Amino acid sequence: MQSTEYFSSNPISDLISDDIYDLLQSRGLINEKSVRDYIIRKKFKNLRSNKMSAGDAIDSLRKDYPYLQFDSIRKIVYQTRK
């Protein structure tokens, strides 16, 4: 059986099943950047719901994603959906 540590198996398990995620990923149909942005927005929403300021929440997210600038994370969490 495969290790589930490569990207915590299915990071969008609240949207699709593990089997479907694995199938889509094996065929190259998962946009990793979009999945990352979804996770960042979800974590930001959770931090804000715990009464953390927006700036502190973004700083907290930068610890998980040190390669992203403050403004990059801000754009991700505040981008409007099309």
PyMOL commands that set and color helices and strands:
alter all, ss='L'
color gray80, all
select helices_A, chain A and resi 18-26+32-49+54-64+70-78
alter helices_A, ss='H'
color red, helices_A
deselect
rebuild
show_as cartoon
